[in-house]
Amino acid sequence: MIELETDERARRADALEETRAALRESKERYRALFEAIDDGFCIIEFIDGPYGPLSDYVHVEANPGYERHTGIPNIVGQRLREIAPEEAEGWLELYGGVLRTGMPVRFERPFVAAERHIEVSASRVEPASRRQVSVLFRDITGRKRAEAALRESEEQFRVLAQTVPNQVWAARPDGELTWFNAQVYAYAGLVPGEIEGLGRWDRIVHPDDLPAAAEAWSRSLANGAVYEVEYRIRRADGAFRWFLVRAEPVRDAAGAVTGWVGTNIDIDESKRHAAELERQVAERTADRNALWQLSRDLMLRCTFEGVITAVNPAWKEMLGWREDELLGTSLFDLIHPDDLVDTIAGARELSEGTSHARFDNRYRAKDGSHRWISWSTRPSDGLINAVGRDFTAEREQAEALAQAEEALRQAQKMEAVGQLTGGLAHDFNNMLAGIVGSLELMQTRMLQGRVGDLERYIGAAQGAAKRAAALTHRLLAFSRRQTLDPRPTDVNRLIEGMVELVRRTVGPAVAVEVVGAGGLWPTLVDPSQLENALLNLCINARDAMPTGGRIVIETGNRWLDHRAAQERDLEPGQYVSLCVSDNGTGMAPDIVAKAFDPFFTTKPIGEGTGLGLSMIYGFAKQSGGQVRIYSEVGAGTMVCLYLPRHIGKADEAEAVPDLSEAARAKVGETVLVVDDEPTVRMLVTEVLEDLGYAAIEAADGPSGLKVLQSDVRIDLLVTDVGLPGGMNGRQMAEAALVSRPKLKVLFITGYAENAALNHGHLAPGMQVLVKPFALEALATRIRGLIEGEG
């Protein structure tokens, strides 16, 4: 008996423990849920106070979400009248009613401290004797903002729709018309409410347009596509006008159509204009047909491949071809062979998208003769449409006029040469006399054994030769065909090296002042030609001041805008200016206008050739620049050279070594010299052999090429450009590059026609040296090219 009672007590104890464990587990789950939910939650308990029964309540529980939603921290244990004394009566009345009646309440209110809008739900905790109410706080800030934004958007839409000039309307997803702006009612002469609803378009739409409008509306409602249709809407006075009616579906985030917004745009004027345009097109088509039949110009339609599809009657009148003889034939069969390539190229351009083309060519007439036709062509609908005008007579007249003008130019050249002959012959005779006389005296003194005077005669001969070379360069510059050797040049440094020579040349009666701009840009120019131009300008300035005066040489950076460049006949951009001014006699405007003309001079016969300023003008133009004269009688003259800026650094000035100091050849280095002038070959060969090179000579292009195509070692080719034998120096060098691709070439030239060397831009490893040249300069160029500095 005792054992049974003991077992019973043990079972009861175990059951009690299980119950307690389940209760603890339930409380733990409740607490985890209580802590985890995002919504705020609290339990309040009503208490008695000095104001009477249930005159206050205390917060007995609250989860972490409570503080997030309300902004009130550490709420557990706090009484209502402590935290909100001013609002206590209202809250007690609200929550007290829930406690007394058991009826839950739900309301919304902002919590300023948390910057949220909260939905509050309160219900009684059973049994009622516990005097507790549970309160749930749910954040609805996002929803309220969305609702506010929607209201604001709808209001903005209504305000905008009422202010825009267009007619605006709205419909539900099923197409029922719900709203029209004031412009619709004002236009139609109706009052609000008369056209809202399903199928009420019949109140304002033209009866003939209703079926198409209704069908398009049904399609848009079925597939959610944009509704767009044109129909006539009745105006208040009963007249109908055309409108473009367009509606876009309004969709929610999921893509479902939530409504339609549409506009009615008045297109009545454009419809009338379109109708008028159609009428005009019809009239013009009739006019074109008449023009096609009556025009005396050739009219043609053909494919891009030249197959003729239509011709007008003028072909018969002008060229003798009937329409039936041309249709389906190739247009190119009628074109003169010399004009065929250009014509086919023009047709190809039209087929590739060129909007129009103009060209001239010759067409064969039925009698075998050819006539010049000027064509204007335009592609359309896969064909070429062309109109051709016969200008054979005009072309023959133009050719005759051109021949007459060429004859006149030749006569003018002969006259100019006649003007030049006296002074030019005089100058050359003086120079030749100096050279020949010096050489004769040198020979005489050497036979006499008097070598002490040789240096003076050598200097005189060299000076006369340099003057002759300078005059040759003036002639080449005047023709604008001289061979230039442009280099990145610092003009300030060039002037600095020239100023003493200028002062000695102009004499002590003329003061020379240099004003060099700081930070002067480099320019790509032939330094020797620029020095020559500067010296000429200073000599001209000296001659304009017979009693002495002042010359100012000034440089500057010039950024020419469109207007300034146009005034100087240049492209807009950056230029370096070199100006030489004097305070001499000046020039009248008519003299300034002719100053750059060839052979024009104001100096007496025998004192000037008239080539100085012409040479400077030709040099400036060939260098991509310009020269301008600014002068006033009695106030002096300023001549300005404008040369394009070079982006990069100027070449450093390098002193040319004496021939005795020139670098010597390495063992085995061989140079081929090709020149038809034996004296030049002799001089170059002598210099090469003195420096240790092996020299091979050739007198013409074919002989030189034969050497170059052999297996003889050639480290450098030195060749004149103008060679006899049917092959010039450039052609020979290009032929040699086939078998010797790394061949170095030094061109030497003194002829105007060889200017093309620079215009074609020499390849790396090639240089040009202009005759006459100093032998030390030749030696330096040869060594530099072989060493890979060319």
Residue pairs with C-beta under 8 A, 6 or more apart in sequence:
34 41
34 61
34 63
35 63
35 64
37 63
37 65
38 65
38 139
39 65
39 69
39 136
39 137
39 138
39 139
40 62
40 63
40 65
40 66
40 67
40 68
40 69
40 70
40 118
40 136
40 137
40 138
41 61
41 62
41 63
41 65
41 66
41 134
41 135
41 136
41 137
42 59
42 61
42 62
42 63
42 66
42 75
42 134
42 135
42 137
43 59
43 60
43 61
43 62
43 125
43 132
43 133
43 134
43 135
44 57
44 58
44 59
44 60
44 80
44 95
44 132
44 133
44 135
45 57
45 58
45 60
45 130
45 131
45 132
46 54
46 56
46 57
46 95
46 96
46 99
46 131
46 132
46 133
47 54
47 56
47 57
47 58
47 79
47 131
48 54
48 55
48 56
49 55
49 56
49 81
54 92
54 96
54 99
54 131
55 92
56 79
56 80
56 81
56 88
56 92
57 79
57 80
57 92
57 95
57 133
58 77
58 78
58 79
58 80
59 75
59 76
59 77
59 78
59 79
60 76
60 132
61 76
62 75
62 76
65 137
66 72
66 75
66 137
67 73
67 74
67 75
68 114
68 139
69 111
69 114
69 116
69 118
69 137
69 138
69 139
70 111
70 113
70 114
70 118
70 137
71 111
71 112
71 113
71 114
71 115
71 116
72 83
72 113
75 83
80 88
80 91
80 92
81 88
84 91
94 105
94 122
95 122
95 133
95 135
97 103
97 105
98 104
98 105
98 122
98 123
98 124
98 133
99 124
99 128
99 131
99 132
99 133
102 124
102 128
104 121
104 122
104 123
104 124
105 121
105 122
106 119
106 120
106 121
106 122
107 119
107 120
108 117
108 118
108 119
108 120
108 140
108 144
109 117
109 118
109 120
110 116
110 117
110 118
111 117
111 118
115 141
116 139
116 141
117 139
117 140
117 141
117 144
118 137
118 138
118 139
118 140
119 137
119 138
119 140
120 135
120 136
120 137
120 138
121 135
121 136
121 138
122 133
122 134
122 135
122 136
123 133
123 134
124 132
124 133
124 134
125 132
125 133
125 134
157 261
158 181
161 168
161 181
162 181
162 182
162 183
164 181
164 183
165 183
166 183
166 263
166 264
166 265
167 180
167 181
167 183
167 184
167 187
167 243
167 263
167 264
167 265
168 180
168 181
168 183
168 184
168 261
168 262
168 263
168 264
169 177
169 179
169 180
169 181
169 184
169 247
169 261
169 262
169 263
169 264
170 177
170 178
170 179
170 180
170 259
170 260
170 261
170 262
171 177
171 178
171 247
171 259
171 260
171 262
172 178
172 259
172 260
173 256
173 257
173 258
173 259
173 260
174 198
174 221
175 198
175 217
175 221
175 260
176 197
176 198
177 195
177 196
177 197
177 198
177 200
177 201
178 196
178 259
179 196
180 192
180 195
180 196
184 190
184 195
184 264
185 191
185 192
185 194
186 236
187 233
187 235
187 236
188 195
188 203
188 204
188 233
188 234
188 235
188 236
189 235
189 236
189 237
190 203
190 204
194 200
194 203
195 201
195 203
195 204
201 210
201 213
201 214
202 210
204 233
204 234
205 213
205 231
205 232
205 233
205 234
206 231
206 232
206 233
206 234
206 240
208 232
209 231
209 232
210 231
212 229
212 231
213 229
213 231
213 245
216 227
216 228
216 229
217 227
217 229
219 225
220 226
220 227
220 247
220 249
224 249
224 251
224 257
225 249
226 246
226 247
226 248
226 249
227 245
227 246
227 247
227 260
227 262
228 244
228 245
228 246
228 247
229 245
230 242
230 243
230 244
230 245
230 267
230 271
231 242
231 243
231 245
232 240
232 241
232 242
232 243
233 240
233 241
233 243
233 264
234 240
235 241
241 266
241 268
242 266
242 267
242 268
242 271
243 264
243 265
243 266
243 267
243 268
244 264
244 265
244 267
245 262
245 263
245 264
245 265
246 262
246 263
246 265
247 260
247 261
247 262
247 263
248 260
248 261
248 262
249 257
249 259
249 260
250 257
250 258
250 259
250 260
250 261
251 257
251 258
252 258
292 299
292 312
293 312
293 313
295 312
295 314
295 387
296 314
296 317
296 318
297 314
297 387
297 388
297 389
297 390
298 311
298 312
298 314
298 315
298 318
298 319
298 373
298 386
298 387
298 388
298 389
298 390
299 310
299 311
299 312
299 314
299 386
299 387
299 388
300 308
300 310
300 311
300 312
300 331
300 384
300 385
300 386
300 387
300 388
301 308
301 309
301 310
301 311
301 383
301 384
301 385
301 386
302 308
302 309
302 331
302 383
302 384
302 386
303 309
303 382
303 383
303 384
304 347
304 348
304 350
304 351
304 379
304 382
304 383
304 384
305 330
305 347
306 330
306 331
306 332
306 344
306 347
307 328
307 329
307 330
307 331
308 326
308 327
308 328
308 329
308 330
308 331
309 327
309 383
310 327
311 321
311 323
311 326
311 327
313 323
315 321
315 322
315 323
315 326
316 322
316 323
318 365
318 371
318 390
319 334
319 363
319 364
319 365
319 366
319 371
320 365
320 366
320 367
321 334
321 365
321 366
332 340
332 343
332 344
334 363
334 364
335 343
335 361
335 362
335 363
335 364
336 361
336 362
336 363
336 364
336 370
338 362
339 360
339 361
339 362
342 359
342 361
343 359
343 361
346 357
346 359
346 377
347 384
349 357
350 356
350 357
350 377
350 378
350 379
350 384
351 379
354 379
355 378
355 379
356 376
356 377
356 378
357 375
357 377
357 378
358 374
358 375
358 376
358 377
359 375
359 377
360 372
360 373
360 374
360 375
360 391
361 372
361 373
361 375
362 370
362 371
362 372
362 373
363 370
363 371
363 373
363 388
364 370
365 371
371 390
371 392
372 390
372 391
372 392
372 395
373 388
373 389
373 390
373 391
374 388
374 389
374 391
375 386
375 387
375 388
376 386
376 387
376 388
377 384
377 385
377 386
377 387
378 384
378 385
378 386
379 385
416 598
416 599
419 599
419 610
420 599
420 609
420 610
420 611
422 605
422 606
423 605
423 606
423 607
423 608
423 609
424 471
424 609
426 606
427 467
427 471
427 609
428 468
428 471
430 464
431 464
431 465
431 467
431 468
431 471
432 464
432 468
433 464
434 460
434 461
434 463
434 464
435 461
435 464
435 465
435 468
437 460
438 457
438 458
438 460
438 461
438 464
439 457
439 461
441 453
441 457
442 454
442 457
442 458
442 461
445 451
445 453
445 454
445 457
446 454
465 772
466 772
469 771
469 772
470 532
471 609
471 611
472 750
473 482
473 529
473 532
473 615
474 532
474 609
474 611
474 612
474 614
474 615
475 611
475 615
476 482
476 483
476 752
476 755
477 529
477 611
477 614
477 615
477 616
477 618
477 619
477 622
478 598
478 611
478 614
478 615
478 618
479 618
479 752
480 618
480 621
480 622
481 752
481 753
481 755
482 529
482 618
482 619
482 622
482 752
482 755
482 770
483 749
483 754
483 755
483 757
483 758
483 768
483 770
484 526
484 529
484 619
484 622
484 623
484 755
484 758
485 526
485 528
485 758
485 768
485 770
486 524
486 525
486 526
486 623
486 758
487 524
487 525
487 526
487 527
487 651
488 522
488 523
488 524
488 646
488 648
488 649
488 650
488 651
489 522
489 523
489 524
489 525
489 527
489 530
489 646
489 650
489 651
490 520
490 522
490 650
491 520
491 523
491 530
491 555
491 576
491 578
491 643
492 516
492 517
492 520
492 555
493 650
493 653
494 527
494 530
494 531
494 534
495 514
495 516
495 534
495 553
495 555
495 578
496 514
496 516
497 653
498 531
498 534
498 535
499 512
499 514
499 553
501 535
502 512
502 534
502 535
502 538
502 551
502 553
503 512
505 535
505 538
505 539
505 542
506 512
506 538
506 539
506 541
506 542
506 551
507 542
509 545
509 547
509 548
509 549
510 541
510 542
510 545
510 548
510 549
510 550
510 551
511 549
511 550
511 551
512 538
512 550
512 551
512 553
513 550
513 551
513 552
513 553
514 552
514 553
514 554
515 552
515 553
515 554
515 555
516 554
516 555
517 554
517 555
517 556
517 557
519 557
520 555
520 556
520 557
520 576
521 557
521 574
521 576
521 645
521 646
522 576
522 645
522 646
522 648
522 649
522 650
523 575
523 576
523 643
523 644
523 645
523 646
524 623
524 624
524 643
524 644
524 646
525 623
525 643
526 619
526 623
529 619
529 623
530 578
530 619
530 641
532 615
532 619
533 615
533 616
533 619
533 620
533 641
534 553
534 578
534 580
536 612
536 613
536 615
536 616
537 580
537 616
537 639
538 551
538 553
538 580
539 612
540 612
540 613
540 639
541 551
541 580
541 581
541 582
541 584
541 637
542 551
542 582
543 603
544 582
544 584
544 585
544 586
544 636
544 637
545 582
545 583
545 584
545 585
549 582
549 583
549 584
550 582
550 583
551 580
551 581
551 582
552 579
552 580
552 581
552 582
553 578
553 579
553 580
554 577
554 578
554 579
554 580
554 581
555 576
555 577
555 578
555 579
556 576
556 577
556 579
557 574
557 575
557 576
557 577
557 645
558 564
558 574
558 575
558 576
558 577
558 642
559 573
559 574
559 575
560 568
560 570
560 572
560 573
560 574
560 575
560 642
561 572
562 572
564 572
565 571
565 572
565 573
568 626
568 628
568 642
569 626
570 625
570 626
570 642
573 644
573 645
574 644
574 645
575 625
575 642
575 643
575 644
575 645
576 642
576 643
576 644
576 645
577 640
577 641
577 642
577 643
578 640
578 641
578 643
579 638
579 639
579 640
579 641
580 638
580 639
581 636
581 637
581 638
581 639
582 636
582 637
582 638
583 635
583 636
584 636
584 637
585 633
585 634
586 631
586 632
586 633
586 634
586 635
586 636
586 637
587 595
587 629
587 631
587 633
587 637
588 633
591 602
591 631
592 629
592 631
594 600
595 613
595 629
596 613
596 614
596 617
596 627
597 610
597 614
598 610
598 611
598 614
599 609
599 610
599 611
599 614
600 610
600 613
600 614
601 608
601 609
601 610
613 627
613 639
616 627
616 639
616 641
617 627
620 626
620 627
620 641
620 642
620 643
623 643
623 644
624 643
624 644
625 641
625 642
625 643
625 644
626 641
626 642
627 639
627 640
627 641
627 642
628 639
628 640
628 642
629 637
629 638
629 639
630 637
630 638
630 639
630 640
631 637
631 638
656 774
656 776
656 777
656 780
657 776
657 779
657 780
658 776
659 687
659 690
659 775
659 776
659 779
662 691
662 776
662 779
662 780
662 783
663 691
663 779
663 783
664 691
664 692
665 688
665 691
665 692
665 693
666 692
668 694
668 713
669 692
669 693
669 694
669 715
669 716
669 786
670 693
670 694
670 695
670 696
670 712
670 713
670 714
670 715
671 688
671 693
671 694
671 695
671 696
671 714
671 715
671 716
671 717
671 718
671 782
672 696
672 698
672 704
672 707
672 708
672 714
672 716
672 717
672 718
672 719
673 681
673 684
673 685
673 688
673 695
673 696
673 697
673 698
673 718
673 719
674 697
674 698
674 699
674 700
674 701
674 703
674 704
674 717
674 718
674 719
674 720
674 723
674 729
674 732
675 681
675 684
675 699
675 719
675 720
675 723
675 748
676 699
676 700
676 720
676 722
676 723
676 724
677 720
678 699
680 720
680 748
680 771
681 697
681 699
683 775
684 695
684 718
684 748
684 778
685 695
685 697
687 775
687 778
687 779
688 694
688 695
688 782
689 695
691 779
691 782
693 782
696 707
696 712
696 714
698 704
698 706
698 707
699 724
700 723
700 724
700 725
700 727
701 723
701 724
701 725
701 726
701 727
701 728
701 729
701 731
701 732
702 725
702 726
702 727
703 725
704 717
704 719
704 723
704 732
705 727
705 732
705 735
705 736
707 714
708 714
708 717
708 732
708 735
708 736
708 739
708 740
708 743
709 736
709 739
714 740
714 743
715 744
715 786
716 744
716 745
716 746
716 782
716 785
716 786
717 733
717 736
717 743
717 744
717 745
717 746
718 745
718 746
718 748
718 782
719 729
719 732
719 733
719 745
719 746
719 747
719 748
720 729
720 747
720 748
720 749
721 728
721 729
721 730
721 747
721 748
721 749
721 751
721 754
721 757
722 728
722 729
722 749
722 751
722 753
722 754
723 729
723 732
727 735
729 747
729 749
730 747
730 757
733 743
733 745
733 747
733 766
736 743
737 743
742 765
743 765
744 765
744 766
744 785
744 786
744 790
745 765
745 766
745 767
745 785
746 766
746 767
746 768
746 769
746 781
746 782
746 785
746 790
747 754
747 757
747 762
747 766
747 767
747 768
747 769
748 768
748 769
748 770
748 771
748 773
749 757
749 768
749 769
749 770
749 771
750 770
750 771
750 772
757 768
758 768
762 768
764 790
765 785
765 790
766 790
767 781
767 785
767 790
769 777
769 778
769 781
781 790
784 790
